[in-house]
Amino acid sequence: MRFILNFLLAGVVFFPSVVLGWTPDVDFVSKFRVEPVFYLDVDEGKTIYATFWDGTIRALTVDGTELMVIEKKTKDGKRVLKRPAGIYIYEGKLYVADEALGSIVVFDKQGNYLASYGTSGSAPKEFRQPQSVFVDKDIIYVADRGNRRIQMLGPNGVYIGEFGNRGMRKTWLVDPADVKVLPDGTYAVADNRGRDIKLYGHDRQLQDVAERVGFPLSIAVVEDGFLVSDNKFIRVTRHDMKGIFTYSFGAEGGGLGQFRSIGGIAVTDDGTLFAADEKGEYIHIYTLKNTSGPGPSRSVPPTSVVWKKNIPVELGRILWDPANDTIYGIEQESNAVVLLRDDLVRKKISFEKWQPTGLALDPDGALWVSDGENDRIVKLDEDGAVVQEVGTPGSGLGRLDGPSDIVINRDGIIFVADRNNRRVQMYRTDGVFQNVLGRGGTSSFFDDPVALAMDAEGILYVLDSKRREVLMFSADGRILNELGKNDLGEYIMEEPVDVAVTVQEVYVLDAGLSQVLVFDRQGQYMRRFGAPGKENGDLDDPVSLDTDGAMEVLVSDTGNSRLQKLRTIHTPRPPQDLAAIEAPNSIGLTWTQVIGVFVEKYFIYRSENGDGPFAKIAEVTDESYIDYGLSSGKKYYYQVTAVAREGNEGLRSIILEAVPK
């Protein structure tokens, strides 16, 4: 013991994992001197990419040889870096959080600038001192330190949500310094001044808190847990997937295996740990025994959105006919109706003294337009001439005052949002009045019906701007549901302006939020996407949207003088009602269909142990499967997942136990 003490007092520890007596699971390898370094990551070839306090990013070898410097400005003089902090390597790209610029900057590994996402501020897709960035299954996660939240962006920067700042206040983040997704899909957040590691589930609700950390700054993921750099006790701690502490190593000092401070850490697939010591001006290298890196991610990403393209035209209300590759829109300044194909205006229809407000196609493909100036709706022929008029000004049944939108069902019934009369009226295409919803009709009053949508089943969706909700009606006028609240019962719309539907979801465009809010048809709030701004996927004064009925949405983004096309990358819900039919040497499985045109197949998993591991044994397109060749009387365990077309594999179903006869 005296021998060990003398070495400690001298500040020279050659084998700190043994000498310090903390763990035999770590060996110190080496360290090399660098300028003050903050965060780092290491690629598969063990090239180190690190951020430095001078505002540069440098690529280094494991002995400290400098390979490359990424400067603050691009070759054409554009300022893209000021104070880079966290860095993460994903699919050959460097993702960097710049805490001074308030943005996420993307480079290739040769240092070429590719893109930037976000700006400084506190709105969605705005950051205050973003400390770190992590990418998993194409989703970009940002530790937005100054705003005390984790923000999520889609593959090319579309805002898709945030967490850590909702629900009960005691669960909120205080000072998020890093975020990682663990192999089991848990979100781990280093809450520095909160003095803990908060663990969030797939629903991004707080599930647990890791123990025995002081001021956590950085997280490195391994196959069965994670490591944390602790800048209070100047050490690295190791935790299992549930956050339970298993060991620690390192101490404050200047000897081998000791740190003056500890910042970013990273682990390679072979279990080599790299740690940044900013004050000591070193990068330390360790070997983690019996430990490997995280390997391929097994997490389930959230449903996200990817920006597809911009069409440089400024339109008000739009109508998308994807089957004929046609977009109809209303030019707000000229009050003309335009037709676009191949992203170009092919036809323009204009009349004196009219104000087109809504567009719809009847079952024969004819275009109908609501006219707010003359309180009517009109049918146009292919040349744009009016061939039929329906409605006259007034407040009596069948009369209109400020019609704002129209839809037409498969039977040719026209539904008109009669805005100033606070109702929805119905007509046949020959102009005969049919019925009314709202004031004096078959339902409660509308306050401000501004937009309509209809799904393939004939369900009518009415957006009431003042009530900040969408009301769903059956074909016979019964209210089916109301959409507009989150799971806490709070109204979440601010200034809704339009509504559109897909096979299973309802999209609401909110001009006040500059976002699209998504609900399921049962009224549950699902998610949101978009943010105020000028970048691709951002919105400025949006006025209208439409969908292809499945996965793509078109938004009229007038403040940016464009139409934006975006695509949803779905993560399906887990299959429900999993059941087994036990037969001789076989098990038949059935489950309920996961609704949605985007679900293309199911994966079947089996294990001989209820705790796993589960192996994939089959892919099917129907909601059933028979597992043959099993041992009679032996227990088997099954799970099923749904897989989206051009999307993700969803969460697994509950575990089902079955025994063949």
N, C-alpha and C positions, 0 to 999 in steps of 0.2 A: 504493500500500500504506500510506503514511503517513496518507493521508486516512481510510482504513478503520480504521486503528489508533486514530486520535484519537476516532472515533465509538465504538469499542468501549470505550475507556478512560472515555469520558464516560457510558457505560451507555445510550446512545440509538442504537437500531438500527431504522431505518424499514423496511428490507427484509432481514430476517435471513436469508432463504433464499439471497439473493445475497451479502450482505455477509459473512456467516459462512463462505461458501464451501463449504457442505455439500451443497446440492442446489438445482437450479433448478426442482424439481418442486413446490415449496410456496411460497405467498404468504401473508404475514401480512395479516390483514384488520383486526382490531380487538381490543380487550379492554375489559372494564368491571369496576368494583370491586364486590365482594360481601363478605359476612362469610365467615369460614373455611368453605370448601366442600370436600366430600369426593368423592363420585361424582356423575355426571350422565348423563342420556340426553336425546335430542332427538326430538320427534315429526315427522311429515311436514310440519306447518305451521311448523316451526322454533321451537316453544315448548320451552324448556329446563326440564326437571324435575331438580332437584338436591337432594342431601341435605346438611344443614349440621350443624356440631358442636353447635349448640344443641338438636338433637334434632328439628328440623322438616324438612319437605319443602316446597320452594317452586317455583312455576312462574314463569318469567321470560321476557321477550322478548329478542331478540338485542342490545338496547341496555341490558339490565339492569332494565327496568321490571318491578316485581313484580306478578304477576297473581293469585296465590293462595298461601295458606299452609295446609299440612296440619299440624294441631297433634298433640300427643302423645296426646290423649284424644279419644274420640268425643263427640258431643253428650250421650249418656247417661252419660258419665263413665268409660267403659271405657278403660283404658290400653292403647294399641296400638302406640305408639312410645316408645323410650327413647334409643337411639343408632343411628339408621338409617345404613347404609353404602351398599352397592351398590343401584342402581335400574335397572330395565329396563322399557321400554314394549312391550307385546305386545297386539295386537288391542283397543286402547282401554282397557287396564288397566295400572296401575302395580304392578310387583312390586318389593318392597323387602326387603332383608336387614337385619334389626335385630340387630346384634352383641351388644347387651346383653341383650335378651329371648331371644335364641337362636331366632328364628322368622322366617318369611317372611310378610310382610304384604301384602295385596292391596287396592288402592283403584281406583275409577274415576278418570278424568281430571278429574273435578270435585271430587275429594278425598273422596268418600264411601267409608267403610270397607266392604269386601266379605267378607274372610276372612283367617284366619291359619293357617299350617301349621307344626307342630313346636313344640318347646320346648327349653330349655337342657339339655344333657347330652351323652352320648357313644354312646347306643344308636341304632339306626336311627331316622331322622326326628327325632333330637335333634341340636342344633347347639351348637358352642362357637365364639363369635366368627364367625358366618357373615359373610363379607366381601362377597360379591357374588352376584347371581342373574341367570340368563339363561333365556329360554324359546324353544324351537324345536320346531315341529311339535307344540305343546301339551305337550311334556315340560319340566318345571321342573328346571334344574340349579343347584345351590348349591355355592359354594366354601366348604366347612366348614373354615375355617382352623385352628381350635383342635384339630380331630380329624384334620387332615391328609388330607382326602379330598374327593372330589366326590360329593355325594348327588343322586339323581334321584327326582323325584316325578311321578306321573301328573297328568293335567289338573286334577283337583280335590284333589290333595294326598296320594294314596295312595303310600306308599313303594314304589319298584320296583327299587332297587339303588344301588350306589356303586362307585367305582373310584378308583385312585390309591394304594391302601393294600393291594394284593394282589400276589402273585408275588414276584420277586426283590427284596430290600430296596433295592438300588441304584436301582430304578425307582420307589420310593415317593415321594410328594409330601412336601415338608418344610414348606411354608408357602403353601398355595394361596390367592392373593389374588383371582383372577378366572378365569372359565371362559367360553369361547365355542365355538359349533359353526361351523366354517368352511363355505363353500359346497360343498366336496366331501365333507362329512360328517366331516372330521377334528375331534377335540376338542382345542382349544388351552387350556392351563392356565398361567396366570402363577404360577410358583412363586417367591415373593418372596425368601425367604432361601435357597431352593435355587438362586437366581440364574440361572434359565433359563426358557424356555417349553417345556413338555413337550407333545408332540403324540401323541395316542392315536388308534388306528384305530377302525373300526366295532365291533370286538370289545372295545374299551376296554382294549387292551393297548398299552403304550408302543411307539411306532414310531420317533420321532425327537426331537431337541432343537434348538430354534432357537438360532442363534448370535448373539453380540455383544449381550447384554443384561446389565445390572448387577443392579438390584433391580426387576424388573418388577412393576407394580401393577395396570395395567388394559389390556385388549385391546379394540380396535375392529376390526370385520370390514369388509373391502372386497371388491370383486368378484373379485379374483385373489390375495388374501392377507389380511394383517392388519397393524395398527399396535400398538405397545406403548409405554405410558408407563413410562419408566425413571427411578426416583427415586434412583438412585445417580449417574448421569451427568447427571441433570436434562435429559432430552431425550425425543423421540419417535423410535422406530425403525420402519422399514417392512420387512416380510418377505413373501416369496412364500408360496404354499400349502405348500411343503415346509419353511418356516422359514428359508430362506436370506435373509440380510440384503441389502437393496438400497440404502437410504439412511437418513439420520437428519437431524433438524433440532431447533433449540432449544438453549439453554445456560443455565447458572445466571447469574442477574442480575436487575436490576430494569427493564431497558429493554424496548422493544417487541419482542415475540417471544422474550423471555427469561422464565424461571420462577424463583421462589424455591424452589418444590417443584412436583412434578407428580403429580396423582392420577388421577381418572377422566377418560376420553376417550370421545368418541362421534363417529361419522361419519354424515352424512345421505346420502340417495340421490344428491344432486348433488355429493358429494365435499367438503362442508364439514365441517371438523374443529373440535370444541369440546373444550377442555382445561381442567380445574380446577386452579388454583394455590392450594392451601390456605394456605401461609405468606404468599404475596404478596397473598392475598385478591382474586384476579382470576379471571375466566373469559376465556380467550383463544380467538380464532376465526381459523382458517386456511382457505385454499382449497387443496385437493390437485389439482394439474393432471393431466389425463388419467386421473382416478380417479373411480369412483363407488362408492356404497354396495354392500352385498352383494346387493341385489335379492331376488327370491323364493328361499327356501331350496331347495336341491337335495339336502339331506341325507336320510338314511334313519333315522328314529327307531327306538329299541328298542321291542319289544313292551311295552305298558304296561297299566295297569288303572285303570278309573274306577269310583268309588263310585256306585251307583245309588240305593239307598234303604235305610232301616232299618225293621224290623218290630218293634215294642216288645213282645216276648215272650221269656221266658227258657226255653230248651229244652236238653236234653242231646242225645242222638243224633237226627239228623234224616234224613228221606227225602223227596226232592223228585220229584214227578211232574208235570213241566212240561206234558205233553200234556193233562192234566186240570186244570191250574192249581191243584194241590193240594200242600200240604206236610204231612207227618206228622212228629210230634215226640214226645219223651218229657219230661214235666215231672219234673225231678229230685226236687223236694221231695215231690210227691204220688204219684210213680210212675204217673201217668196217661199214657195215649197220647192225643194231641190231633190233630185234623184242622183245618187252616187253609185257607180260601179267601178271596181278596180281602183278605189280610192280617189276617183275623179268625178267632178260634177258633170253628169251627162245630160241633164234636163233641168230647166228652171220654169216654174209656173207662178205667175204673178197676176193679181187683179187689183184694180183700184178700190180703195175704201173697204178693205177687209183685213182681218187680223187672225190668221191661222194660229190655233192654239193646241190642237191635238190631231193625231194621225192614226188611221186604222185601215186594215185590209179586210174586205168581206170574203166569204167563202169562194167567190169567183175570182178573187185577186184584184178587184177594183179598189181604188184608193178613195177613202172618205176623209174629210177634213172638218174639224169644228171651227167655226168662225165666231170669235168673240165680239167683233165689231157689229155684226148684223144678227147676232143671237140665233144662229142656225147651224146645221151641219149640211155639208154638200158632198155629192158623189161626183168624181171626176173621171172622164174617159182617158184613153191613152195619150191624147193630145193635150190634156189639161183643161178641157172644156167642162163646165158644170152641166151635168145631165140630170141631176135631181137635187131638190132641196127638202130638208125636213126641219120643222120647228119654226116658230115665229116669236118675236119679243113679247115678254110678259111674265106673269107669275102664276097663271092658272095651269092646270094640268095640261101637259103637252107643249106649253110655252117655255121659253128659255131666257135666262138672264146671265150672261157671262159664262157660256160653256167653256170649260177649261181642258177637257180631255174626253176621248171616246175609246171604246173597245167594241168588238163585234164577236159574238160567239159562233159556234159551228152551225147553228140553226139560222144565222142571219139576223139575230136580234141585236140591235144597236143600244149600247149603254152610254149615256152621256152624263158627265159630271157637270151638273147645273149649279155652278159655284155660288152665284149670288142668291139663288133660291135655296141654297143649302140642302141639296138633294141629288139623287141620281135618277134619271128618267130612262125609260126603255121604249124603243120604237122598232117596228118592223122596217125592213129596207124599202118598203113601198110608202113609208111615211106615216103609217098608222100607229098612234100612241098605244102602248101596251100596259105599262105599270110605272110605279114610282117607289123609290126607296128614300126615306127621309121625311122631310117636312110634309105632314099630311099623308104620309104613306105607311108602309108596313114595318118601319123600324124606328128606333129613337132618332132624334135630330142629329144631322151632321152640323159641325160648326164651320168647316171650310174644306169641302171636298175638292182637292186640287188635281189628283191624278188617279188613273185607273189601270188595272192589269187583270188579265184572266189566264187561268191555267188550262191545260188540255182537258181537264174534267169539267170545265165550265164554271169553276168557282171564281167569283168576282172579288177583287181586292180593291178597296177604296182607301186612298191615303187622305186623312184629314189633318191638314197642317196645324190648325189651332189645337186640336186635341192631341197632336203629336203621336198618332197611332194609325195603324192600318186595320180596317175592319173587313172581315171575310164573310161573304154571303153565298149561300147555296143558290142554285138555279131558280128556286121558288121564293127567294127573298128572305130566307131565315139567316140570322146572324150565327155564324159558326165559331168565330173566334175573334180576339183582338190582340194585335201585336204591337209592342212598343216599350215593354218593360224588361229590365234585366232580372236575374234570379233573386235580387233583393227587393223586387217590386218597385224599383225606381224608373221613372220615365227617362229614357236615354236619348231621345231625339231632341234636336235643338231647332233646326229649321228644315224639316223634310220637304222636298220638292218633287220627288218622283218615286215610283214603285215599279218593280219588274219581278217576274217569277221564273223559276226553273222547275224541273220535275219535282223537287222536294224542298226547295228553299225560296225565301222571299227576300229580295234586295230592296233596300230603301236608301235613296240618295239624299244626303243631308248637306245642304249648302252651308249651314252654319258651322258644322264640324269639318267640312271638306272631306267627308268620308262616306263610304258605303257600309251600312249596317245590314247584317245578315241574320235572318230568323228562320227557324223551321216552321212547317205548316201547323204545328201544334202550338205555336206562339212562343217557343223558347228562343231567347236570344243566343246566337251561336258565336258570332265573332264580328269583327269590323276590319276594313282595310282602307288604305289611302291616308293622306295627310295633307295639310295645307302646304303649298309650295309650288316650285317650278320644275322639279326633276321629273323624270319618267315615273309614272305611278302616283305622283302628287296631283292635287286638285286646287283650282282657284276659281271660285264662282261657278261651280258645276250646276247645270240646270236640268239635265235629263239623262236617263240611262235605259238600256234595253239589253236583253240576253238572247243567246241562241237556244235557250231552253235547257241547256245542259251545263257546260263548263266555262263558256266565254261570256264576257260582259263588255258592252260598249258604253262609254261615258262621254257626254258632251261637256267638255271642260272649257267654258267660254273665256275665263280669265287668262288661259294660256292659248286661246285661239286654236283649239285642236279637238279632235275626237281621239279618245284613247281606247285601245282594245287590250283587255287584260284576260288572263286565263287562271281559273282556279285549279290548284293542284290538291285534290281531295285526299283526306285520310278518312277512310270509312269507319263507321262505328262497329263495335264487335258484334258478331252474330248473336242472336238471342234464342232462347227456348231450345237449347241444344239437348237432344234426347237420343237414347240408344235403344236398339232392338237387339236383344241377346239371342243368338242362334248358334247351332252347332259349329264350333271352330271359326266363328265369325261374329262381327259386330256391325250392325247397320246404324249409321248416324243420320240424323235429320236436324234441321234448324230453320229458323224463320229467315226469309229473304231480307237482305239488307237493301232497302229501297234506294234507287238512284241509277240513272243510266250510266253513271261513271263506274259502277261496280262490275268488273268483268270476270272475276273468278274468286275461288276460295282456296286457302291452304289448310291442309289437315295435319295436325301434329299429334304424335303419340309418345307415351312414356310408360315404363313399367314401374315407375315410382311417382307417387302423388306430388313430390317435391321436385320432379324433373331429374335430369334434363329432358326436354321434349325435342324430338327429331321430326322434321317434316317428312311425311310419308306419301303425300298425294296432292295434286291440284285438280280441282273440279270446277265446272261452270254451273252446275245445278246445286240445289240446297239439300243434297244427300250424298252419302258415300258408304260403301260396304267394304270393311276391312277383313279380308279372308286370311286363312292359314294361321289362325291363332291357336294357342294351347287351351284346351278345355279346362275350365275351372280356375284359370289364372286371371288376376286383376290387370286391367289396362286402363290408362288414363288418356283423355283426349282434350284437345283444344282446337278451335277453328278461327281463322282470320278471314276478313274480306280484303280484296285487293282492288284498288281503283285503276281504271283505264288511264294510262299516262299519269298515274299518281302513286300513292303510297300503299303499303300494307298497313292495315289498321291494327288496333289493339286486339289481343287474343280474347276469346270467349272465356267464360268460366270453365273450370276443369270438370270434366264429366268422367265418372268411374263406371266401368262396365266389365262384366265377366261372361265370356262365351260359354255356352252350354257344352 
